[in-house]
Amino acid sequence: MGGAGSTDTRQRVSIRKDALPPGATTTVTVRHREIVVFNDGGRFHALFNRCPHQQAPMAPGRVAGTNGPTPVGQFRYDSEHRVLRCPWHHYEFDLTTGRCPADPGRYRVAVYEVVEDGEDIVVLV
């Protein structure tokens, strides 16, 4: 794992790409915040490590597709729309917006910007 530095008012946390292969997850702490960082098939994401429903840690949760919008009583799995599923009560949170598709106005987790920098990924907090 790399180091933390600061640019402007945002903290930078560097992680070696080879330390986070596809499917892997790690947790970093920045400014007293736990952030879960994971590699979803070569795409890196970082979210706050607490579910807003009942404060479960999100790190043990599963990244997967979700049900797409359908008429009542019908279900369609959407593997392209990726979510992090809370391990306690299975609330889902969109990887790019942090919003819960079932109740986007009420439940949301913070999403942090992740950029690739050579052999590292950098989380901006």
N, CA and C atoms as an extended XYZ file, in Angstrom:
375
Properties=species:S:1:pos:R:3:atomname:S:1:resname:S:1:resid:I:1 pbc="F F F"
N         0.844       -1.158        0.000 N   MET     1
C         0.000        0.000        0.000 CA  MET     1
C         0.891        1.222        0.000 C   MET     1
N         0.451        2.251       -0.702 N   GLY     2
C         1.219        3.479       -0.825 CA  GLY     2
C         0.980        4.416        0.333 C   GLY     2
N         1.359        5.647        0.141 N   GLY     3
C         1.244        6.620        1.201 CA  GLY     3
C         0.129        7.604        0.966 C   GLY     3
N        -0.067        8.460        1.958 N   ALA     4
C        -1.089        9.495        1.864 CA  ALA     4
C        -0.382       10.839        1.748 C   ALA     4
N        -0.911       11.707        0.959 N   GLY     5
C        -0.384       13.054        0.808 CA  GLY     5
C        -1.545       13.990        0.616 C   GLY     5
N        -1.303       15.276        0.451 N   SER     6
C        -2.436       16.158        0.267 CA  SER     6
C        -2.223       17.082       -0.904 C   SER     6
N        -3.305       17.373       -1.615 N   THR     7
C        -3.275       18.313       -2.725 CA  THR     7
C        -4.494       19.187       -2.558 C   THR     7
N        -4.301       20.463       -2.591 N   ASP     8
C        -5.379       21.404       -2.296 CA  ASP     8
C        -5.949       21.042       -0.933 C   ASP     8
N        -7.256       20.759       -0.886 N   THR     9
C        -7.848       20.386        0.391 CA  THR     9
C        -8.179       18.898        0.434 C   THR     9
N        -7.875       18.174       -0.661 N   ARG    10
C        -8.188       16.748       -0.692 CA  ARG    10
C        -6.968       15.910       -0.362 C   ARG    10
N        -7.195       14.865        0.365 N   GLN    11
C        -6.165       13.899        0.715 CA  GLN    11
C        -6.023       12.900       -0.435 C   GLN    11
N        -4.793       12.461       -0.689 N   ARG    12
C        -4.526       11.459       -1.739 CA  ARG    12
C        -4.006       10.189       -1.069 C   ARG    12
N        -4.617        9.059       -1.413 N   VAL    13
C        -4.142        7.772       -0.912 CA  VAL    13
C        -3.775        6.926       -2.119 C   VAL    13
N        -2.517        6.484       -2.175 N   SER    14
C        -2.048        5.677       -3.298 CA  SER    14
C        -2.030        4.205       -2.921 C   SER    14
N        -2.460        3.372       -3.879 N   ILE    15
C        -2.448        1.923       -3.706 CA  ILE    15
C        -1.862        1.336       -4.982 C   ILE    15
N        -0.922        0.415       -4.851 N   ARG    16
C        -0.349       -0.244       -6.023 CA  ARG    16
C        -1.433       -1.057       -6.722 C   ARG    16
N        -1.515       -0.942       -8.050 N   LYS    17
C        -2.512       -1.705       -8.818 CA  LYS    17
C        -2.343       -3.201       -8.602 C   LYS    17
N        -1.096       -3.666       -8.540 N   ASP    18
C        -0.891       -5.104       -8.378 CA  ASP    18
C        -1.297       -5.610       -6.993 C   ASP    18
N        -1.523       -4.703       -6.043 N   ALA    19
C        -2.009       -5.084       -4.718 CA  ALA    19
C        -3.539       -5.198       -4.698 C   ALA    19
N        -4.186       -4.816       -5.804 N   LEU    20
C        -5.642       -4.838       -5.870 CA  LEU    20
C        -6.085       -5.447       -7.209 C   LEU    20
N        -5.869       -6.767       -7.383 N   PRO    21
C        -6.267       -7.414       -8.636 CA  PRO    21
C        -7.791       -7.477       -8.764 C   PRO    21
N        -8.316       -7.794       -9.940 N   PRO    22
C        -9.769       -7.885      -10.104 CA  PRO    22
C       -10.420       -8.761       -9.034 C   PRO    22
N       -11.486       -8.225       -8.437 N   GLY    23
C       -12.202       -8.922       -7.375 CA  GLY    23
C       -11.695       -8.619       -5.982 C   GLY    23
N       -10.550       -7.965       -5.869 N   ALA    24
C        -9.959       -7.680       -4.561 CA  ALA    24
C       -10.528       -6.399       -3.960 C   ALA    24
N       -10.442       -6.335       -2.638 N   THR    25
C       -10.934       -5.193       -1.871 CA  THR    25
C        -9.901       -4.842       -0.811 C   THR    25
N        -9.781       -3.567       -0.506 N   THR    26
C        -8.966       -3.134        0.621 CA  THR    26
C        -9.678       -1.974        1.297 C   THR    26
N        -9.317       -1.707        2.526 N   THR    27
C        -9.904       -0.600        3.276 CA  THR    27
C        -8.793        0.338        3.707 C   THR    27
N        -9.016        1.635        3.515 N   VAL    28
C        -8.063        2.651        3.950 CA  VAL    28
C        -8.794        3.613        4.884 C   VAL    28
N        -8.046        4.232        5.771 N   THR    29
C        -8.622        5.221        6.678 CA  THR    29
C        -7.996        6.572        6.377 C   THR    29
N        -8.843        7.560        6.108 N   VAL    30
C        -8.396        8.909        5.797 CA  VAL    30
C        -9.279        9.877        6.579 C   VAL    30
N        -8.643       10.756        7.331 N   ARG    31
C        -9.392       11.749        8.113 CA  ARG    31
C       -10.490       11.080        8.951 C   ARG    31
N       -10.163       10.014        9.614 N   HIS    32
C       -11.075        9.256       10.483 CA  HIS    32
C       -12.221        8.603        9.717 C   HIS    32
N       -12.103        8.486        8.397 N   ARG    33
C       -13.125        7.833        7.580 CA  ARG    33
C       -12.567        6.541        7.018 C   ARG    33
N       -13.327        5.471        7.182 N   GLU    34
C       -12.954        4.218        6.530 CA  GLU    34
C       -13.550        4.213        5.130 C   GLU    34
N       -12.709        3.896        4.163 N   ILE    35
C       -13.129        3.872        2.762 CA  ILE    35
C       -12.774        2.506        2.195 C   ILE    35
N       -13.751        1.865        1.560 N   VAL    36
C       -13.505        0.574        0.926 CA  VAL    36
C       -13.174        0.836       -0.540 C   VAL    36
N       -12.071        0.258       -0.982 N   VAL    37
C       -11.593        0.426       -2.363 CA  VAL    37
C       -11.576       -0.958       -2.989 C   VAL    37
N       -12.120       -1.072       -4.187 N   PHE    38
C       -12.143       -2.381       -4.816 CA  PHE    38
C       -11.979       -2.289       -6.318 C   PHE    38
N       -11.586       -3.428       -6.875 N   ASN    39
C       -11.358       -3.562       -8.301 CA  ASN    39
C       -12.475       -4.437       -8.856 C   ASN    39
N       -13.356       -3.845       -9.628 N   ASP    40
C       -14.464       -4.570      -10.242 CA  ASP    40
C       -14.127       -4.807      -11.708 C   ASP    40
N       -13.423       -5.892      -11.980 N   GLY    41
C       -13.071       -6.240      -13.351 CA  GLY    41
C       -12.199       -5.213      -14.044 C   GLY    41
N       -11.291       -4.590      -13.307 N   GLY    42
C       -10.403       -3.591      -13.895 CA  GLY    42
C       -10.869       -2.158      -13.703 C   GLY    42
N       -12.037       -1.978      -13.150 N   ARG    43
C       -12.534       -0.636      -12.820 CA  ARG    43
C       -12.448       -0.462      -11.309 C   ARG    43
N       -11.815        0.615      -10.896 N   PHE    44
C       -11.592        0.852       -9.473 CA  PHE    44
C       -12.654        1.796       -8.924 C   PHE    44
N       -13.122        1.485       -7.713 N   HIS    45
C       -14.152        2.285       -7.054 CA  HIS    45
C       -13.791        2.451       -5.584 C   HIS    45
N       -14.270        3.541       -4.985 N   ALA    46
C       -14.056        3.793       -3.562 CA  ALA    46
C       -15.339        4.363       -2.969 C   ALA    46
N       -15.824        3.741       -1.905 N   LEU    47
C       -17.045        4.174       -1.227 CA  LEU    47
C       -16.808        4.205        0.270 C   LEU    47
N       -17.591        5.016        0.955 N   PHE    48
C       -17.563        5.062        2.415 CA  PHE    48
C       -17.888        3.669        2.938 C   PHE    48
N       -17.198        3.230        3.973 N   ASN    49
C       -17.315        1.858        4.460 CA  ASN    49
C       -18.405        1.666        5.509 C   ASN    49
N       -19.493        2.400        5.413 N   ARG    50
C       -20.608        2.213        6.346 CA  ARG    50
C       -21.912        2.342        5.590 C   ARG    50
N       -22.808        1.403        5.806 N   CYS    51
C       -24.134        1.450        5.194 CA  CYS    51
C       -24.985        2.470        5.957 C   CYS    51
N       -25.680        3.353        5.261 N   PRO    52
C       -26.494        4.351        5.956 CA  PRO    52
C       -27.729        3.758        6.635 C   PRO    52
N       -28.080        2.533        6.310 N   HIS    53
C       -29.261        1.914        6.910 CA  HIS    53
C       -29.038        1.636        8.395 C   HIS    53
N       -28.007        0.829        8.721 N   GLN    54
C       -27.724        0.549       10.138 CA  GLN    54
C       -26.231        0.469       10.423 C   GLN    54
N       -25.447        1.192        9.638 N   GLN    55
C       -24.008        1.365        9.857 CA  GLN    55
C       -23.179        0.097        9.722 C   GLN    55
N       -23.638       -0.882        8.961 N   ALA    56
C       -22.847       -2.091        8.716 CA  ALA    56
C       -21.606       -1.726        7.914 C   ALA    56
N       -20.484       -2.398        8.166 N   PRO    57
C       -19.315       -2.179        7.315 CA  PRO    57
C       -19.614       -2.729        5.917 C   PRO    57
N       -19.264       -1.967        4.890 N   MET    58
C       -19.557       -2.356        3.514 CA  MET    58
C       -18.474       -3.248        2.910 C   MET    58
N       -17.273       -3.253        3.483 N   ALA    59
C       -16.158       -4.009        2.905 CA  ALA    59
C       -16.474       -5.482        2.663 C   ALA    59
N       -17.185       -6.174        3.554 N   PRO    60
C       -17.493       -7.576        3.273 CA  PRO    60
C       -18.626       -7.765        2.262 C   PRO    60
N       -19.212       -6.668        1.799 N   GLY    61
C       -20.317       -6.755        0.852 CA  GLY    61
C       -19.881       -7.277       -0.503 C   GLY    61
N       -20.863       -7.608       -1.325 N   ARG    62
C       -20.588       -8.187       -2.634 CA  ARG    62
C       -20.865       -7.176       -3.739 C   ARG    62
N       -19.973       -7.123       -4.711 N   VAL    63
C       -20.178       -6.295       -5.896 CA  VAL    63
C       -20.827       -7.186       -6.945 C   VAL    63
N       -21.916       -6.693       -7.534 N   ALA    64
C       -22.651       -7.498       -8.512 CA  ALA    64
C       -23.510       -6.591       -9.373 C   ALA    64
N       -24.202       -7.203      -10.312 N   GLY    65
C       -25.227       -6.493      -11.060 CA  GLY    65
C       -26.471       -6.398      -10.180 C   GLY    65
N       -27.527       -5.838      -10.729 N   THR    66
C       -28.757       -5.685       -9.955 CA  THR    66
C       -29.955       -5.851      -10.877 C   THR    66
N       -31.136       -5.825      -10.315 N   ASN    67
C       -32.341       -5.890      -11.135 CA  ASN    67
C       -32.552       -4.556      -11.828 C   ASN    67
N       -32.852       -4.617      -13.108 N   GLY    68
C       -33.134       -3.403      -13.866 CA  GLY    68
C       -34.576       -2.984      -13.667 C   GLY    68
N       -34.932       -1.782      -14.093 N   PRO    69
C       -36.317       -1.329      -13.954 CA  PRO    69
C       -37.243       -2.183      -14.822 C   PRO    69
N       -38.301       -2.694      -14.218 N   THR    70
C       -39.266       -3.540      -14.917 CA  THR    70
C       -40.662       -3.285      -14.369 C   THR    70
N       -41.679       -3.744      -15.061 N   PRO    71
C       -43.035       -3.641      -14.524 CA  PRO    71
C       -43.171       -4.477      -13.243 C   PRO    71
N       -44.167       -4.164      -12.431 N   VAL    72
C       -44.415       -4.880      -11.185 CA  VAL    72
C       -44.559       -6.373      -11.472 C   VAL    72
N       -43.905       -7.186      -10.656 N   GLY    73
C       -43.992       -8.636      -10.791 CA  GLY    73
C       -43.014       -9.236      -11.779 C   GLY    73
N       -42.243       -8.417      -12.468 N   GLN    74
C       -41.247       -8.925      -13.400 CA  GLN    74
C       -39.849       -8.545      -12.911 C   GLN    74
N       -38.882       -9.379      -13.238 N   PHE    75
C       -37.511       -9.121      -12.830 CA  PHE    75
C       -36.586       -9.332      -14.020 C   PHE    75
N       -35.591       -8.449      -14.122 N   ARG    76
C       -34.585       -8.561      -15.178 CA  ARG    76
C       -33.239       -8.210      -14.572 C   ARG    76
N       -32.347       -9.188      -14.557 N   TYR    77
C       -31.016       -8.964      -14.019 CA  TYR    77
C       -30.207       -8.124      -14.990 C   TYR    77
N       -29.556       -7.093      -14.483 N   ASP    78
C       -28.757       -6.180      -15.289 CA  ASP    78
C       -27.306       -6.270      -14.814 C   ASP    78
N       -26.477       -7.012      -15.529 N   SER    79
C       -25.083       -7.205      -15.112 CA  SER    79
C       -24.223       -5.976      -15.363 C   SER    79
N       -24.686       -5.043      -16.194 N   GLU    80
C       -23.922       -3.824      -16.494 CA  GLU    80
C       -24.058       -2.763      -15.407 C   GLU    80
N       -25.189       -2.714      -14.722 N   HIS    81
C       -25.426       -1.739      -13.650 CA  HIS    81
C       -24.864       -2.335      -12.360 C   HIS    81
N       -23.702       -1.851      -11.934 N   ARG    82
C       -22.978       -2.465      -10.826 CA  ARG    82
C       -23.293       -1.791       -9.496 C   ARG    82
N       -23.465       -2.625       -8.479 N   VAL    83
C       -23.782       -2.140       -7.139 CA  VAL    83
C       -22.903       -2.861       -6.118 C   VAL    83
N       -22.766       -2.219       -4.959 N   LEU    84
C       -22.165       -2.855       -3.792 CA  LEU    84
C       -23.322       -3.198       -2.874 C   LEU    84
N       -23.447       -4.467       -2.521 N   ARG    85
C       -24.564       -4.942       -1.709 CA  ARG    85
C       -24.116       -5.055       -0.259 C   ARG    85
N       -24.822       -4.378        0.644 N   CYS    86
C       -24.511       -4.415        2.071 CA  CYS    86
C       -24.636       -5.856        2.581 C   CYS    86
N       -23.667       -6.331        3.361 N   PRO    87
C       -23.711       -7.716        3.821 CA  PRO    87
C       -24.779       -7.988        4.889 C   PRO    87
N       -25.300       -6.970        5.553 N   TRP    88
C       -26.276       -7.205        6.625 CA  TRP    88
C       -27.697       -7.362        6.097 C   TRP    88
N       -28.206       -6.375        5.381 N   HIS    89
C       -29.609       -6.390        4.952 CA  HIS    89
C       -29.773       -6.306        3.438 C   HIS    89
N       -28.679       -6.408        2.725 N   HIS    90
C       -28.665       -6.470        1.253 CA  HIS    90
C       -29.146       -5.197        0.557 C   HIS    90
N       -29.026       -4.061        1.231 N   TYR    91
C       -29.275       -2.793        0.537 CA  TYR    91
C       -28.191       -2.672       -0.536 C   TYR    91
N       -28.553       -2.148       -1.696 N   GLU    92
C       -27.612       -2.002       -2.791 CA  GLU    92
C       -27.283       -0.534       -3.010 C   GLU    92
N       -26.009       -0.262       -3.381 N   PHE    93
C       -25.568        1.103       -3.623 CA  PHE    93
C       -24.802        1.154       -4.942 C   PHE    93
N       -25.244        2.033       -5.823 N   ASP    94
C       -24.638        2.209       -7.139 CA  ASP    94
C       -23.166        2.584       -6.967 C   ASP    94
N       -22.299        1.919       -7.723 N   LEU    95
C       -20.864        2.158       -7.583 CA  LEU    95
C       -20.432        3.548       -8.019 C   LEU    95
N       -21.155        4.170       -8.920 N   THR    96
C       -20.732        5.478       -9.419 CA  THR    96
C       -21.396        6.645       -8.699 C   THR    96
N       -22.615        6.457       -8.207 N   THR    97
C       -23.315        7.565       -7.550 CA  THR    97
C       -23.437        7.390       -6.042 C   THR    97
N       -23.336        6.151       -5.561 N   GLY    98
C       -23.514        5.862       -4.145 CA  GLY    98
C       -24.969        5.772       -3.728 C   GLY    98
N       -25.890        6.015       -4.644 N   ARG    99
C       -27.314        6.002       -4.304 CA  ARG    99
C       -27.876        4.582       -4.280 C   ARG    99
N       -28.847        4.375       -3.394 N   CYS   100
C       -29.550        3.101       -3.297 CA  CYS   100
C       -30.647        3.100       -4.356 C   CYS   100
N       -30.597        2.194       -5.342 N   PRO   101
C       -31.609        2.206       -6.399 CA  PRO   101
C       -33.042        2.067       -5.875 C   PRO   101
N       -33.231        1.365       -4.761 N   ALA   102
C       -34.577        1.171       -4.222 CA  ALA   102
C       -35.125        2.419       -3.545 C   ALA   102
N       -34.259        3.258       -3.000 N   ASP   103
C       -34.703        4.473       -2.305 CA  ASP   103
C       -33.617        5.547       -2.426 C   ASP   103
N       -33.405        6.079       -3.650 N   PRO   104
C       -32.277        6.994       -3.886 CA  PRO   104
C       -32.371        8.316       -3.139 C   PRO   104
N       -33.555        8.720       -2.752 N   GLY   105
C       -33.691        9.971       -2.005 CA  GLY   105
C       -33.357        9.835       -0.536 C   GLY   105
N       -33.365        8.619       -0.034 N   ARG   106
C       -33.164        8.403        1.397 CA  ARG   106
C       -31.801        7.807        1.736 C   ARG   106
N       -31.342        6.839        0.924 N   TYR   107
C       -30.110        6.132        1.250 CA  TYR   107
C       -29.049        6.371        0.188 C   TYR   107
N       -27.856        6.753        0.679 N   ARG   108
C       -26.733        7.037       -0.206 CA  ARG   108
C       -25.451        6.917        0.607 C   ARG   108
N       -24.394        6.391       -0.031 N   VAL   109
C       -23.077        6.381        0.600 CA  VAL   109
C       -22.162        7.300       -0.206 C   VAL   109
N       -21.192        7.874        0.471 N   ALA   110
C       -20.242        8.753       -0.219 CA  ALA   110
C       -19.389        7.935       -1.181 C   ALA   110
N       -19.151        8.500       -2.362 N   VAL   111
C       -18.300        7.904       -3.385 CA  VAL   111
C       -17.099        8.823       -3.552 C   VAL   111
N       -15.916        8.233       -3.629 N   TYR   112
C       -14.689        9.011       -3.754 CA  TYR   112
C       -14.072        8.798       -5.123 C   TYR   112
N       -13.478        9.841       -5.645 N   GLU   113
C       -12.850        9.771       -6.961 CA  GLU   113
C       -11.610        8.885       -6.906 C   GLU   113
N       -11.468        8.048       -7.921 N   VAL   114
C       -10.302        7.178       -8.060 CA  VAL   114
C        -9.686        7.449       -9.424 C   VAL   114
N        -8.383        7.726       -9.445 N   VAL   115
C        -7.679        7.951      -10.710 CA  VAL   115
C        -6.497        6.990      -10.799 C   VAL   115
N        -6.165        6.612      -12.014 N   GLU   116
C        -5.001        5.762      -12.225 CA  GLU   116
C        -3.798        6.655      -12.491 C   GLU   116
N        -2.673        6.315      -11.865 N   ASP   117
C        -1.449        7.092      -11.994 CA  ASP   117
C        -0.287        6.114      -12.138 C   ASP   117
N         0.010        5.744      -13.382 N   GLY   118
C         1.083        4.776      -13.625 CA  GLY   118
C         0.711        3.424      -13.050 C   GLY   118
N         1.532        2.916      -12.143 N   GLU   119
C         1.295        1.609      -11.516 CA  GLU   119
C         0.444        1.711      -10.254 C   GLU   119
N        -0.048        2.905       -9.959 N   ASP   120
C        -0.857        3.123       -8.760 CA  ASP   120
C        -2.268        3.526       -9.122 C   ASP   120
N        -3.164        3.345       -8.165 N   ILE   121
C        -4.456        4.013       -8.226 CA  ILE   121
C        -4.433        4.992       -7.059 C   ILE   121
N        -5.080        6.123       -7.245 N   VAL   122
C        -5.081        7.167       -6.234 CA  VAL   122
C        -6.531        7.483       -5.882 C   VAL   122
N        -6.839        7.406       -4.585 N   VAL   123
C        -8.163        7.766       -4.088 CA  VAL   123
C        -8.064        9.184       -3.568 C   VAL   123
N        -8.966       10.051       -4.054 N   LEU   124
C        -8.988       11.449       -3.617 CA  LEU   124
C       -10.123       11.630       -2.619 C   LEU   124
N        -9.772       12.047       -1.414 N   VAL   125
C       -10.753       12.184       -0.333 CA  VAL   125
C       -10.855       13.641        0.074 C   VAL   125
